[in-house]
Amino acid sequence: MILYLDASALVKRYIAEKGSDSVNSWISEADMVVTSILTRVEVVAAIARAQRMNLITPQDAQLAIRQLRAEWESYQRLPITEITVIRGDNLAYEHGLRGYAATHLASLFLWQDAIGQPVTLAAFDSQLLTAARNEGLRTLP
């Protein structure tokens, strides 16, 4: 399985919460794990927010960020290009998606087109998952 993780899924690898066990299992079962380069910023922002909300300690936040940075090179990272943005703006309008969600979906489609194989989206953003399913993609959960 080629697995695309958006930030809502990847953050669960670094902060223990509902869905973390599933994400870790999907990652270990995947032949390839793919994400957009913007995911790194989104995940660090989510970790920092969890710390500000006192959901995790400052020490746990630093540990999570160090782990993300150490593992970052193990993910296939997709660039954001003008083509990604053009595809994303169409998806945002068509499905009523937020900007980053549309960009993730556009990145997935461009990667799937480039490799000629199906890509499974893992996300915990219900709006993104609905759009992906409406587009005929495989999704988790």
N, C-alpha and C positions, 0 to 999 in steps of 0.2 A: 504494500500500500504506500502510495505517495501522500503524505499528510501535510496539509497547509494549516498552520496555526495562526490565528489572529491574536491580538494582545489579550483579549478576554480569556483565551485558552492558555496561552503561554505563561501568563502571570501565575496561574495555578501550579506551575512547576516550582515556583520560587516562594510562594506564600501558601501555606497549608490552609485550605478551605474546601468547601463542598466542591467536588469535581476534580480535586488534585490527584487522587488515586487513578481516576479514569485517564486524565491527561498523561500521567507518567506511564501508564500501561500502553496507551496509543503510541506514545513516542518510542517505547521499547519494541513495539510490534512493527513499526513503520520501516520500510526500506529506505525512505528518504523523508526528512523533515524540512519543510520549506516555510519561509515567512518573508514578509516585506522588511526592508531595512528600517522602516519607520516603527516597527514593532519594538525595537530596543528602547526607543524613547518612551513609547507608550507604557511599556512594562516598568521601567524605572519610575516614571511618573505615578503609576499605580502603587508601587511599593512605597514611595514617598508619601502618598496620600494615606495609605494604610497606617504608616507611622504617625502622621499628623493626627489621625483619628484615634490613635492609641489602640489600634487593632493588633499591632505588632510593636515590639520594642525597637529602639534605635539600633541595638546590637543585631537583632534579627533582620532589620532592614539592610544594614551594611552587609551581613552575610548573604542575603538574597541577591543583592546587587553584585557582589563579588562572584557568586555562583553563575549568575546570568552572563557576566562578562567573560568568565572562564569558559563557558559552554558556547558562547556566541558563534565562534568559528565552526562549530559542528553542525550548524544549521545552514541550509542553502538559503542565501539571502538575496532577495530580488530587488533590483533597483527601481526607483520611481523615475519614469521617463515621461516625456510629453505624451507618448502613446498611452501610458498608464493613466495619466490625468484625463485624456480625452475619453478613454473607455470608462473611467470612473465617473465622469460627469454625466454620461448617459445613464449609467446604473443608478446614480444618486437620484436623478430625476424620475427614472422609470419605477424605482422601488421605494422612493422616499427615504433613502438611506442618509445617514450622517456622512460627512466627508471621508473620515478615515475608514469607515466600514465599506464605503463604495470603492475606496482605493485598494483595500484588501481584496475585495471581490474582483476588481479589475486585474490586480496582480496575479491572482489565482488563475483567472481565465487566460491571461497572456502566457503564463507558465505552462498550463495545460495544452494550449495551442502549440507552443514551442516544442514540447517533448512528445506530443501525440499520444499521451496516456491519460487516463482519468486521474484526477486529483481529488482527494477527500478533504473537505473543510471541517476543521474542529473549531468551534466558537461557542461562547456562552452569551452571545448577543442575539436575542430572539428575532429581532428585525433582520439582522444579517442572515441568520439561518433560514428564515422564511424566504428572503430574496433568493438565496442560493438554491433552495429546494424548488422554487418557482422557475429557476433557470435550468433545472434538471441535474444539479450537482448532488454528489454523495455528501452527506453531512454527519457529523458527530456532535453532541450526543443525539 
